[in-house]
Amino acid sequence: MFTVKIEVNGGLLYARTANRLAGGPGELCLYVTDDGKFIEHNYDAGAPALAVRMLASMENVLSANHTARIARWKRKMARIAEDDNQ
């Protein structure tokens, strides 16, 4: 099992885990991630290369989280402005 985590100020922002299904040293390996995606990775390319491949799948997750966070801030600012106008 291989896990990549990103933490900011002690809070978990993102984590992805992959299990090797097939392959080993000198071979193309097949991994399945915790979200059910498959990744092919040359074992000899090393762990950092696998981490990059796993992190590449987080772009959509972070974009969705970022969009939701912005929407929450907009709602909060609208409530503050509304309270100030009353």
N, C-alpha and C positions, 0 to 999 in steps of 0.2 A: 504494500500500500504506500502511496506517495501523496502527501498533503501539502498544499500551498495555502498560506494564510497571509492576509494583509490586515494589520491592526493599526489604528490611529489613536494615540493617547490612551492606549490600553483597551480600546473598544474594537471588537471584531468588525471589520468592514466587509470582508469577503473571505470565503474559504472554498477550496475545491479539492476533492480527493479523487484519486484514480487507482484502480487495481489492475495489475498486469494480468492479462488473460493468456498470453502466449508470447514466446520469444525469450531471448536471453542475450548474454554477451556475444557481440558479433552479428546479431540478427536484428531484423525489423520486428519490433514488438507491438502487440495490440493491447491497448488499455481501454477500460470503460470507466467513465467518470461518474460521480455520484448523481449527476442529472441524466444519466443514461446515454451520453454521447460517447462515440468511439474515437480514439486517437491512435494513429500509427506513429511510432517513434523509433528511430535507430538507437538501440541501447548504447552504442559506443559514442553517441553524440553527447551523452551525459545528462545529469539531472537538471542543470540550468536550462538546457534546451527543452526538456519536457515541461518544466515550470512555465516557460514562455508560451508553449502551445496551450497549456491549461489556462493560463491567464488571458490568452487571446479570446477565450469564450466568455470572459467576464464583461466585455465592453457593453453588451446589451443590458446586462444586469445592472451595471453601474449607471448607465444612461437612464434606465427606468427609475432607479433609486434617486438619481439626481433630479429628474423631472418631478418626481413626487415630492421631494424636499423643497424644491422651488415653489411648487403649488401650495404647500403648507405655509411657507413664509409669506406668500402673497395673501393668503387668507388671513393670516395673523396680522399683517400690516393693514389690511382692509378693516379688520375689527378695531384695531387701534385708531385708525383714522376716523372710523364711525363714532367711537367713544369720544374722541376729541371734538367732534362736530356737535355733540349733544349737549 
